[in-house]
Amino acid sequence: MNAVITGASKGIGKAIAERLAAEGFNVIICARNTDALAAAKAAIREKNPAVTVIAESVDMGDKAQVMAFAQKIKDTWSTVDILVNNAGIFIPGALHDEADGLLEKLMAVNVYSAYHLTRELLPLMIAQRNGHIFNMCSTASHHAYPNGGSYSITKYALLGFSKNLRRELMPHNVRVTSVSPGPTLTASWDGFEGPPDRMMPPEDIASVVWNAFTLAKQTVVEEIQLRPMLGDI
Ligand SMILES: NC(=O)c1ccc[n+]([C@@H]2O[C@H](COP(=O)([O-])OP(=O)(O)OC[C@H]3O[C@@H](n4cnc5c(N)ncnc54)[C@H](OP(=O)(O)O)[C@@H]3O)[C@@H](O)[C@H]2O)c1
C-alpha cells in the first residue's frame, strides 16, 4: 500500500507519515527544507525498515514543482492508496492590515497545492477504483477568528475543495475526508507560552486519519473536527 503526504518533515504531516509507515505503508513525503526532510526520512526508516520511504524537496506553493513532484510519484508507483494534502502555512493577520500578497501566497501553498497534486494523482485512483484523499483543513475552515485573515479564507477554500471532491468521486469509489483540527502542538505554535495541555498532540490527528481509513470500504467519514478539551485558544 502506498501513501503520499505533503508537508511531512514536521508536525501533523510527519505524525501521519510515521503512523502510515508503522501500519506498513510505503510513503512519499515532501517539504522544502532538505535537512528537516532528511531527518524525518531517517526517523521513519529507522522505526520501519521494511517500508519504502522517499523524501522529495518540493515547494508546494510552486505549481511547476508540484507537477514535477506528481510526475515523480507516478514514475515510482502505479497505484496510490492514500493522499494527504497536508502542506500548509499559518500566518496570522487581519484582512484590513495584513501584508499585500499574503492571500496569494497562502492560496498557493494551502489550496492550489492540493488542487494540482490531487488532479494529477486522481486518474490513478479512479482507474483502480480505490483511494482515500485527506485534506488538512482547520477549525478556521468553519468559523472566523479575530486573527484568521487570509489563512482562514484559504482553509474555507480547502474545505470547499474537499466537499466538491467528495461529491464528485462518489461514483468512482474514491473516499474524501476533510480533517479540521484546532490547536495542535507543532512548530506552527513556536513561541506559544500557554500550557501544553491546551493543545492536541499531532499523533492524535494521525490516529483519526488512520481510523477513518480502516472503516468498511463503503463507509466515508466526510468531515472530522477536533479540538482540545478546553476548546480553541
Ligand atoms: N498545528 C495546528 O494547530 C493546526 C491546526 C489546524 C490546521 N493545521 C494545518 O495542518 C497542516 C500542518 O500544520 P503543522 O502545524 O503540522 O505545521 P508545521 O509543524 O509547521 O509543519 C508544516 C510542514 O509543511 C511543510 N511545508 C510548509 N510549507 C511548505 C511548502 N510551501 N511546500 C512544501 N512543504 C511545506 C513544512 O516543511 P518546510 O517548511 O521545510 O517546507 C513542514 O514539514 C497545515 O495545513 C495547517 O494549516 C494545523
The ligand as an SDF file (V2000), in Angstrom:
LIG
                    3D

 48 52  0  0  0  0  0  0  0  0999 V2000
   -0.9080   22.9960   14.2400 N   0  0  0  0  0  0  0  0  0  0  0  0
   -2.1600   23.4060   14.2770 C   0  0  0  0  0  0  0  0  0  0  0  0
   -2.6280   23.9050   15.3150 O   0  0  0  0  0  0  0  0  0  0  0  0
   -3.0630   23.2690   13.0870 C   0  0  0  0  0  0  0  0  0  0  0  0
   -4.4370   23.4560   13.2500 C   0  0  0  0  0  0  0  0  0  0  0  0
   -5.2770   23.3360   12.1470 C   0  0  0  0  0  0  0  0  0  0  0  0
   -4.7620   23.0180   10.9140 C   0  0  0  0  0  0  0  0  0  0  0  0
   -3.4190   22.8480   10.7630 N   0  0  0  0  0  0  0  0  0  0  0  0
   -2.9320   22.5270    9.4200 C   0  0  0  0  0  0  0  0  0  0  0  0
   -2.1800   21.3310    9.4530 O   0  0  0  0  0  0  0  0  0  0  0  0
   -1.1780   21.3830    8.4370 C   0  0  0  0  0  0  0  0  0  0  0  0
    0.1700   21.0820    9.0620 C   0  0  0  0  0  0  0  0  0  0  0  0
    0.4220   22.0600   10.0550 O   0  0  0  0  0  0  0  0  0  0  0  0
    1.5190   21.8520   11.1970 P   0  0  0  0  0  0  0  0  0  0  0  0
    1.0380   22.5940   12.3740 O   0  0  0  0  0  0  0  0  0  0  0  0
    1.8700   20.4190   11.3170 O   0  0  0  0  0  0  0  0  0  0  0  0
    2.7180   22.6940   10.5630 O   0  0  0  0  0  0  0  0  0  0  0  0
    4.3080   22.5970   10.7970 P   0  0  0  0  0  0  0  0  0  0  0  0
    4.6510   21.8710   12.0370 O   0  0  0  0  0  0  0  0  0  0  0  0
    4.7860   23.9920   10.5930 O   0  0  0  0  0  0  0  0  0  0  0  0
    4.7690   21.6990    9.5580 O   0  0  0  0  0  0  0  0  0  0  0  0
    4.4590   22.1000    8.2610 C   0  0  0  0  0  0  0  0  0  0  0  0
    5.0770   21.1270    7.2950 C   0  0  0  0  0  0  0  0  0  0  0  0
    4.7330   21.5530    5.9760 O   0  0  0  0  0  0  0  0  0  0  0  0
    5.9250   21.8570    5.2610 C   0  0  0  0  0  0  0  0  0  0  0  0
    5.6750   22.9780    4.3630 N   0  0  0  0  0  0  0  0  0  0  0  0
    5.3580   24.2420    4.6860 C   0  0  0  0  0  0  0  0  0  0  0  0
    5.2760   24.9920    3.5700 N   0  0  0  0  0  0  0  0  0  0  0  0
    5.5260   24.1470    2.5240 C   0  0  0  0  0  0  0  0  0  0  0  0
    5.6140   24.3180    1.1340 C   0  0  0  0  0  0  0  0  0  0  0  0
    5.4430   25.5220    0.5580 N   0  0  0  0  0  0  0  0  0  0  0  0
    5.9020   23.2510    0.3670 N   0  0  0  0  0  0  0  0  0  0  0  0
    6.1080   22.0370    0.9250 C   0  0  0  0  0  0  0  0  0  0  0  0
    6.0530   21.8120    2.2350 N   0  0  0  0  0  0  0  0  0  0  0  0
    5.7640   22.8710    3.0340 C   0  0  0  0  0  0  0  0  0  0  0  0
    6.9670   22.1640    6.3190 C   0  0  0  0  0  0  0  0  0  0  0  0
    8.2980   21.9790    5.8710 O   0  0  0  0  0  0  0  0  0  0  0  0
    9.1460   23.1790    5.1760 P   0  0  0  0  0  0  0  0  0  0  0  0
    8.8870   24.4070    5.9610 O   0  0  0  0  0  0  0  0  0  0  0  0
   10.5530   22.7060    5.1980 O   0  0  0  0  0  0  0  0  0  0  0  0
    8.6210   23.2730    3.7810 O   0  0  0  0  0  0  0  0  0  0  0  0
    6.5880   21.1290    7.3720 C   0  0  0  0  0  0  0  0  0  0  0  0
    7.0810   19.8570    7.0120 O   0  0  0  0  0  0  0  0  0  0  0  0
   -1.2790   22.7610    7.7850 C   0  0  0  0  0  0  0  0  0  0  0  0
   -2.0430   22.6790    6.6020 O   0  0  0  0  0  0  0  0  0  0  0  0
   -2.0070   23.5740    8.8450 C   0  0  0  0  0  0  0  0  0  0  0  0
   -2.7070   24.6670    8.2880 O   0  0  0  0  0  0  0  0  0  0  0  0
   -2.5500   22.9570   11.8090 C   0  0  0  0  0  0  0  0  0  0  0  0
  1  2  1  0
  2  3  2  0
  2  4  1  0
  4  5  1  0
  4 48  2  0
  5  6  2  0
  6  7  1  0
  7  8  2  0
  8  9  1  0
  8 48  1  0
  9 10  1  0
  9 46  1  0
 10 11  1  0
 11 12  1  0
 11 44  1  0
 12 13  1  0
 13 14  1  0
 14 15  2  0
 14 16  1  0
 14 17  1  0
 17 18  1  0
 18 19  2  0
 18 20  1  0
 18 21  1  0
 21 22  1  0
 22 23  1  0
 23 24  1  0
 23 42  1  0
 24 25  1  0
 25 26  1  0
 25 36  1  0
 26 27  1  0
 26 35  1  0
 27 28  2  0
 28 29  1  0
 29 30  1  0
 29 35  2  0
 30 31  1  0
 30 32  2  0
 32 33  1  0
 33 34  2  0
 34 35  1  0
 36 37  1  0
 36 42  1  0
 37 38  1  0
 38 39  2  0
 38 40  1  0
 38 41  1  0
 42 43  1  0
 44 45  1  0
 44 46  1  0
 46 47  1  0
M  CHG  2   8   1  16  -1
M  END
$$$$
